[in-house]
Amino acid sequence: MGQFDNKTVIVTGGALGIGGAASLAFAREGGSVTVMDVNTLAGAATVAKMAGLPGRGLFVEADAGTSEGCRKTVDATVEAFGGVDILFNNVGIQPAASYMNAVDLPEEMWDRIIDVNLKSRFLMAKYCIPHMRRAGGGVIISSASVQGLQSMPGVSAYAASKGGDLSLMRQLSLDFAADNIRVLAVNPGTIETPMVKAAAEAAGEDIGQALKSYGKDHPLGRVGQPEEIAEVVLFLASDRASFMTGESVTVDGGMMAKGAWAGGAGADID
Ligand SMILES: NC(=O)c1ccc[n+]([C@@H]2O[C@H](COP(=O)([O-])OP(=O)(O)OC[C@H]3O[C@@H](n4cnc5c(N)ncnc54)[C@H](O)[C@@H]3O)[C@@H](O)[C@H]2O)c1
C-alpha cells in the first residue's frame, strides 16, 4: 500500500532537480503524477522512469509562467486522472543573466522571473483549488527558498519571488482552510540540481569545486540532494502532517541557524 495510492499530484518543473526527485518519490508511493515542464526530453524521461513504479505518470509540456500553460496542465491532469489532490508548486528559474542589481536588471527579466516563480503559484492554485474543493480537500506545497528568508546581493527578482511565494502561501492557507486545503512551503538551502550547476558553470567555476565551496556555507558541511527535499515534501503532503498549514519548513543543513558572526561552522569539513 503506497502513501499516495488514489492521489493525483501535479509537480511543476517536475522533470529535473527537486521536481524530478519529488515526481519519482510520489510515483514510488503510488501517486498518479503529472510532470509539468518545458523540457520535453527530460519530462518524457522522468515519466518513463515511472513505468516500473506503483504509481503512474503523465507528461505535460507547458510553460508555468503563462496562464495557458497552467490551465492546460490542470485540464490534462483532470482528464487523465479525474482530479487534483496535491499540487507541488516547485518550478523556479534564476538565470545567470539575472545576477545584477535592480538598476541594471532589464524589466523583461524581472517580469519573467516573477511570472515563473511567483505568478505560477497563483495560477496553479487558482485552477487546482476548485478540483480540490470537489474532492473534499487537498495540499499545496511551494518550493520557496532560504532566499525568501534572508538575502544576498544581485538577486532582486528572485528574492522578491521567494518572499512573495512565502507570503502567498500564508495567505492562501487562510482563504482555503475551511475547504480542508493545507498550504505549505519548503525552503531549501543549496541543493545539487541543474539550476545550481548551471550557475556555477556560468560563473566559470569547476562544478565539483563550486559544490564543495557552497557546502561550506551549510553547517552540515555539504550541499543537499534533491531527494532530501522530496522526502520533506512527501511528508507535508501526507496525512502525517494533517495539522500543518500556513507554515514553511527550512531544509538547509543548518544554514539559516547560523548568524553572520558565527564563523565557519561546517567550513572545515572537506
Ligand atoms: N537548487 C537549489 O539550491 C534551490 C534552493 C532553494 C530553492 N530552490 C527552488 O526549488 C525549485 C526547483 O529548483 P531546482 O534547483 O530543482 O531547479 P532546476 O532548474 O534544476 O529544475 C527546474 C525544472 O523546472 C523546469 N522549468 C524551468 N522553467 C520552466 C517553466 N517556465 N515552465 C515549466 N517548467 C520549467 C526545468 O526544465 C527543470 O526541469 C525552484 O523553485 C527553486 O527556486 C532551489
The ligand as an SDF file (V2000), in Angstrom:
LIG
                    3D

 44 48  0  0  0  0  0  0  0  0999 V2000
   18.5980   24.0880   -6.1350 N   0  0  0  0  0  0  0  0  0  0  0  0
   18.6410   24.9130   -5.0890 C   0  0  0  0  0  0  0  0  0  0  0  0
   19.6930   25.1270   -4.4780 O   0  0  0  0  0  0  0  0  0  0  0  0
   17.3870   25.6090   -4.6350 C   0  0  0  0  0  0  0  0  0  0  0  0
   17.4410   26.3000   -3.4150 C   0  0  0  0  0  0  0  0  0  0  0  0
   16.3030   26.9520   -2.9490 C   0  0  0  0  0  0  0  0  0  0  0  0
   15.1410   26.9210   -3.7050 C   0  0  0  0  0  0  0  0  0  0  0  0
   15.1140   26.2480   -4.8810 N   0  0  0  0  0  0  0  0  0  0  0  0
   13.8520   26.2620   -5.6260 C   0  0  0  0  0  0  0  0  0  0  0  0
   13.4410   24.9370   -5.8710 O   0  0  0  0  0  0  0  0  0  0  0  0
   12.7480   24.8780   -7.1180 C   0  0  0  0  0  0  0  0  0  0  0  0
   13.4020   23.8390   -8.0130 C   0  0  0  0  0  0  0  0  0  0  0  0
   14.7540   24.2150   -8.1960 O   0  0  0  0  0  0  0  0  0  0  0  0
   15.8180   23.2630   -8.9350 P   0  0  0  0  0  0  0  0  0  0  0  0
   17.1340   23.6610   -8.4100 O   0  0  0  0  0  0  0  0  0  0  0  0
   15.3720   21.8550   -8.8810 O   0  0  0  0  0  0  0  0  0  0  0  0
   15.6770   23.8380  -10.4350 O   0  0  0  0  0  0  0  0  0  0  0  0
   16.2190   23.1890  -11.8010 P   0  0  0  0  0  0  0  0  0  0  0  0
   16.4840   24.3350  -12.7250 O   0  0  0  0  0  0  0  0  0  0  0  0
   17.3210   22.2680  -11.5260 O   0  0  0  0  0  0  0  0  0  0  0  0
   14.9500   22.3880  -12.3280 O   0  0  0  0  0  0  0  0  0  0  0  0
   13.7780   23.1270  -12.6260 C   0  0  0  0  0  0  0  0  0  0  0  0
   12.8630   22.3610  -13.5450 C   0  0  0  0  0  0  0  0  0  0  0  0
   11.8620   23.3120  -13.9450 O   0  0  0  0  0  0  0  0  0  0  0  0
   11.7450   23.2990  -15.3750 C   0  0  0  0  0  0  0  0  0  0  0  0
   11.3000   24.6150  -15.8200 N   0  0  0  0  0  0  0  0  0  0  0  0
   12.0290   25.7490  -15.9290 C   0  0  0  0  0  0  0  0  0  0  0  0
   11.2600   26.7570  -16.3770 N   0  0  0  0  0  0  0  0  0  0  0  0
   10.0140   26.2490  -16.5590 C   0  0  0  0  0  0  0  0  0  0  0  0
    8.7820   26.8060  -16.9790 C   0  0  0  0  0  0  0  0  0  0  0  0
    8.6710   28.0860  -17.3350 N   0  0  0  0  0  0  0  0  0  0  0  0
    7.6910   26.0060  -17.0130 N   0  0  0  0  0  0  0  0  0  0  0  0
    7.7800   24.6880  -16.6610 C   0  0  0  0  0  0  0  0  0  0  0  0
    8.9320   24.1070  -16.2670 N   0  0  0  0  0  0  0  0  0  0  0  0
   10.0290   24.8810  -16.2040 C   0  0  0  0  0  0  0  0  0  0  0  0
   13.1330   22.9090  -15.8590 C   0  0  0  0  0  0  0  0  0  0  0  0
   13.0890   22.4040  -17.1850 O   0  0  0  0  0  0  0  0  0  0  0  0
   13.5450   21.8640  -14.8190 C   0  0  0  0  0  0  0  0  0  0  0  0
   13.0530   20.5750  -15.1360 O   0  0  0  0  0  0  0  0  0  0  0  0
   12.7840   26.2980   -7.6820 C   0  0  0  0  0  0  0  0  0  0  0  0
   11.6110   26.9840   -7.3260 O   0  0  0  0  0  0  0  0  0  0  0  0
   13.9800   26.9110   -6.9900 C   0  0  0  0  0  0  0  0  0  0  0  0
   13.8870   28.3210   -6.9310 O   0  0  0  0  0  0  0  0  0  0  0  0
   16.2100   25.5910   -5.3690 C   0  0  0  0  0  0  0  0  0  0  0  0
  1  2  1  0
  2  3  2  0
  2  4  1  0
  4  5  1  0
  4 44  2  0
  5  6  2  0
  6  7  1  0
  7  8  2  0
  8  9  1  0
  8 44  1  0
  9 10  1  0
  9 42  1  0
 10 11  1  0
 11 12  1  0
 11 40  1  0
 12 13  1  0
 13 14  1  0
 14 15  2  0
 14 16  1  0
 14 17  1  0
 17 18  1  0
 18 19  2  0
 18 20  1  0
 18 21  1  0
 21 22  1  0
 22 23  1  0
 23 24  1  0
 23 38  1  0
 24 25  1  0
 25 26  1  0
 25 36  1  0
 26 27  1  0
 26 35  1  0
 27 28  2  0
 28 29  1  0
 29 30  1  0
 29 35  2  0
 30 31  1  0
 30 32  2  0
 32 33  1  0
 33 34  2  0
 34 35  1  0
 36 37  1  0
 36 38  1  0
 38 39  1  0
 40 41  1  0
 40 42  1  0
 42 43  1  0
M  CHG  2   8   1  16  -1
M  END
$$$$
